[in-house]
């Protein structure tokens, strides 16, 4: 999964750079496909990869977590 995300990231950035550097009729399409690839494919895959197998409750601000933070700050 990590290599797939890396390959898609490089492909999207390459598409954007090619669209900016070259002077052809398809410049805007290269840039557009690169941006769409980043924001609709690469970033969601990266977010899923980083957040799988983690408890969301550990990152939520609940009464228990507030007490843990207060205890940590006092020490």
N, C-alpha and C positions, 0 to 999 in steps of 0.2 A: 504494500500500500504506500509506503514511504517513497519508493522509487517511482511509482506511478504519479504521485503528487508532484514530485520533483520534475519528472519529464513533462507533465502538463504545464507546470509553471514556466519552465524554460521555453516550451513551445509558444506559450502565450506572450511572453516577453519578446521572443524572437519575432513573432508576428507584429507586435506593436513597433518594434525597432525597424523592421523592414518597411512598414507602412510610413514611418516618419522619414526614413532616409531616401527611399526610392521616389522617383517621379513617374508614376504610371497611373492608369485609369483606376486601378484597384487599391490605391493608397488608403482611402477611407474604410474600405471593407477589411483590409488587413488589420488596421487599428481597431475597428469594431469587433472583429472576431477575437482579437487578443484580449480586449476588455471583457467581452462576454465570457470568454474562457476563464479569465481570472475570477470574475465575480459570481458566475453561476456554476462553475465546475470546480475550480481549484480551491477557493476559499471554503465552500461547504465541505468538500472532502477533507481538507486540512482540519476544519473544526471537528468533524466527526472523528477523525483519527486521533486528535488530541484529547477529546472528551470521553471516548468510550471507556468503559470500566471504571468510571468515577462516580461518586455519589454527589448528586446535585445538592442534597441537604447539607453537605459540608460547606458549601459556598453561599448558602442562604442565611440571612440575618434573622435567626430565631433567638428565643430567650436563652436557650442552652448555649448557643454560640456566643452570645453577648457575655454570659457569665464566664465562659472559657477565656474570652479576650480580656475581661476585667481581671481575672485571676493571673493571666500571663503578664499583664502590665504591672501588677503589684509585686511580682517576683523580681 
